[in-house]
Every structure is written in C-alpha cells, then in structure tokens.
Amino acid sequence: MKKFFFLLTIALLFIGGSFLSAQETPKEGDSIIVLLRTANAKELARHFNASVQLTLPDNDGRFNRTQAELIMRVFFSKYPPQTVTLNHQGASNDGSLYFIGDYKSGKTKYRTYFLLKKVGANLLIHQLRIELDD
C-alpha cells in the first residue's frame, strides 16, 4: 500500500510539473503579442536573442539586437498595428516554442510567426516573421 501511495505521489508530481510547464507557454507568447500590439520595439528587443532572424515586408536577414530594434521601430511606424492575435502555439522536441498569429495594419493582414528558444534561464526570440498573408 505504501508503494502505491509513493508511486501515486510521484505520478501526480510529474503530471503537475508537466501541467505547470505547459501553462508557462501561453504566458511567453502572450507577452510578445502584447509588445507587438503596442508597437513597443524597445521592450520587444529585450526579448531578442543576441542575433535574431527577422523577415519583414522591407527587411529580411539576421541582425544583432540593436539593429533588430531599429528595424522593428521602422516597421511599426510604417505598419502600425490595428490588431494582433495569437492563433496557434506549440513546442518542438528541442524545447523551442513557436507561435503563429495575425498582424493587421490598415486593411492589410500579415501572418506572424516567432520562435523562442531557451538561452540560460530565459526564453528569447530567435526568429520573427511578419509576412503578407496570401
């Protein structure tokens, strides 16, 4: 009987830990979505890895954090957000988290994708794509 309760306790701890880590995923994506919604390039850049892959209507390439912040400022000034929504999220086997959504500016709708990877204790943006939605 003691073995049963011990195994049950271990199983509950494991399931509880998995549940908690699964609950962390939306918070990470939600905070990035809020920064996109508010066109806050400075705060968004704090979530960038030292080098980030950006794919935007006017820019495509790998940039350091400072360059990426400036590029995002220009993007937000040219294409100010009306609505930004998160439609899908997931995780890959290597622990990366990905988020897919929509970014609407004026009458134009863009498909948004960003990839977060763990660097030290932080989840950082390694890739951000905002492309015309076909």
Order of alpha helices (4+ residues) and beta strands (2+ residues): alpha-alpha-beta-beta-alpha-beta-beta-beta-beta
